[in-house]
Amino acid sequence: MRSNGRSLCHFGMVVLIALIMTIAVQAQTALPSPSPNASPAPTLEHEFFKNILRDQKAIWTAPFHWNRSEAKWLVPLSLGTGALIATDRTTASGIAKFDDQLHASRVISYPGSTYGAAAVGAVFYLAGREGHNARARETGLLSWEALVNSEIIVVSLKAITERRRPLQEHRGDFFRGGTSFPSGHAIHAWSVATVIANEYSNHRSVQVAAYGIATAVSLARFTGEKHFLSDIFVGSAMGFGIGRYVYHAHHRAGLSGGGEEEEDLIEHDRRWPAVAPVFDSHTHSYGLGLAWSF
């Protein structure tokens, strides 16, 4: 009975890896350019929930559309995932010998929580509204979209796999009522970080910071004894794929750093207050600015 469960688990890993790679490859497909005479496209705010429904359809049906060129990634990734699963208990026992890092791991992992990742998107969106920066506002919206998509996916997969966490009885076992696989913090952090890195692809420092934070969050879930390495690996890969898909599917071409001419790309509803981070390099002080236009 136990061997049958393991066989089902490994089969599930193969399906998940196919899903990951298909999303990543689909994300690289260029979308057709709109016709010059076409009517203005609806704003991302207006299409937000419709886009999520479209995303979910694309994500869940992705394994049925992958081709031979994409399948070449399936073997190494499935073998890597299988190797991590096979050694999960050993690596978890190794990190359990240390506890000095538990508090720091908990703090570092916060940006990967649902609230933490949502706050990152909110800062970009509100700062973009206040500064008339269409790119920042789109970054916020697509970050939220990627976050919602990743949350739906991770909750569904946790319910299907039911893996026990490292500190639980029968740790690492699947189909035992657990919530370890995949890592929610990892998929959240990487989906939002990938949107940001793609939006600011011409700013290497932003990319390094985004992916660096996502990596730190993911590793903190292991050092904090919340997840196994395989949980983190699959969650990170799926988050990366979801972020790339959302960006390439819904990015509005022609965005720059700001300017009044970009206002028609994303509507600015001035009935709501705008909050933006404020930093003074001369006094080395920082805070939040609040503006409300009537």
Number of C-alpha atoms within 10 A of each C-alpha: 6 9 8 8 13 14 12 14 19 16 12 14 20 18 14 18 23 24 22 25 24 26 26 21 15 20 19 13 11 9 11 6 7 11 7 7 6 7 8 10 12 13 14 21 15 11 12 16 13 11 19 16 12 11 20 17 11 16 20 12 14 17 18 10 12 17 10 7 8 15 14 11 14 19 13 12 20 20 14 14 20 17 12 18 20 13 13 20 16 13 15 22 13 10 14 16 8 12 11 10 13 18 12 12 21 16 12 19 24 17 21 29 17 17 12 16 22 20 16 20 26 20 19 23 27 21 22 24 26 20 17 20 23 29 27 26 28 29 27 26 21 28 31 24 28 30 27 19 24 30 18 11 21 23 15 11 17 20 15 16 22 19 26 22 23 21 14 12 11 13 18 25 22 23 18 14 15 21 22 26 27 27 28 27 29 33 35 37 35 34 35 33 31 26 34 29 23 18 22 18 12 10 11 11 11 17 20 13 14 19 19 14 19 29 18 17 27 30 21 27 26 24 23 22 23 21 30 29 26 23 27 27 21 23 28 27 20 28 35 29 27 31 34 27 27 25 25 19 18 17 19 16 11 9 16 13 13 17 12 10 9 17 14 13 20 22 16 16 10 13 9 11 14 20 20 20 13 13 13 9 8 6 7 7 9 11 9 9 13 12 11 11 10 6
